Amino acid sequence: MPETTTEPVSETAPERIAVAFARVLRGAGLEVPVGATLTFTRALGCVGLASRSGVYWTGRATMLNRPEDIAVFDRAFAVFWDRREAGADEIELPPEEVVVALDVPGADDPVGPDDEVGVDAPVVTLRWSPTEILRHRDFALYTPDEFVEARRLMSDLRLVGAARPSRRRKRSQARRGAPDLRRTVRRSMRAGGEPVERAFLTTGERTRRLVLLLDVSGSMEPYARAFVRFLHAAVVSRSRVEAFALGTRLTRVTRDLASRDPDAAVHAAARRVTDWSGGTRLGEGVRRFNDEWGIRGLARGAVVVIFSDGWDRGEPEVLAEQMARLQRVAYRIVWVNPLKASPGYAPLARGMAAALPYVDEFVEGHSLAALEQLARVISE
């Protein structure tokens, strides 16, 4: 733990310090949510930057959740703040570098990474950032560390649903439309009761309901854990979102995903879905959704998004019949298939072939970039 001193540190905006230090902690392997960074920023504004000890305890109180992370936090704090006190102008971390020493022509043994390299030996310095790579990497190929980083990126996704005309009218600045009698009468009182200046109303807009159906069968296991994070981001960012899990049965998980804490929300949804990584009966699941939720009003005029690879243990005729029922009441049906990005893919699975004629948009869902594209499709 750093010593209690009152040595001044260089004057820098608390916002930049908090963001840069959060990047250091994340690079050291700690999970630092955006909310903790904002709390640290506000705390720095109250405590000030004059005392190294004060800044240390402020960061430890606001950015740590587990006692076992204290040692990592201490090392990261020492590296970051010692570098600042040494007079470094830039707060942001330098890009990570990899130095590759190529084989020297004519040498008996190849040059290793720990060997001395001569002046004439070719040396290549590579700079890299994992963010752009993760955006296009298939979810099924993620390592545990990459998935942790992807969860942070996915938490920033926000969905803006398509708009539809509302029954409520709003004030119009144009001099046309339905007359606004109440405002017109109020204005006429200033002109002796004569309606000299008339007011008008126009049709308002309302966000369409978004319904998300996630296939949680065994064949979707490599992608379902990423999709459930997408469902959580959708539920917490909008007010008219419904989420369901499709397996051997249909499970509504909207309330379970409503928590602002992503980990707590996903764990609650996992406890609710008892058939996770089991079989799949898409036709029966869609039929139950139509009977209990969709036809009664939940899917009417809504954008329905189905996350599935199309593998179905049931009869394809049942799925085709239920998709036709769903299409008649929904505004649009979007099918997200992570296998669509595979080279040479064709929708030959019986369930996928039966459902495809009733789908308005057939999109990929294998990566972060594909989910960003899905968010744009939903907002159209």
URHUHU-V849378 format. One line per field, one symbol per residue. psi: psi as a letter, one per 20 degrees, with the letter a starting at -180 (. if undefined). A space follows every 50 residues. Layout:
psi->???
This chain:
psi->pqqorkpqrqoqphghgggghhhgghhijqoorhhhghghghhhhghrjh pgghhghgghhhjqiphijgggggghgggghhhghijphphqqqqqqppp orpppiqhqqprhjqpprhipppppppqpighghhiqphijqrhhhhghh hghhiippporqqqpqhqqrqpiqlrappnhghggghhhikkjpmgoqqr qrprqqpqqpppopokrhijgihhhhhhhggghggiirimpppqpocirp ppjghhjiqiogghghhghhhhoikpkbapngghghghggghgghihhio jropppoqiippiaphhgggghhhghhhhqgqpppooiihiqpjqpmiqg gghhhhijphporrkirhhhhhhghhghi.
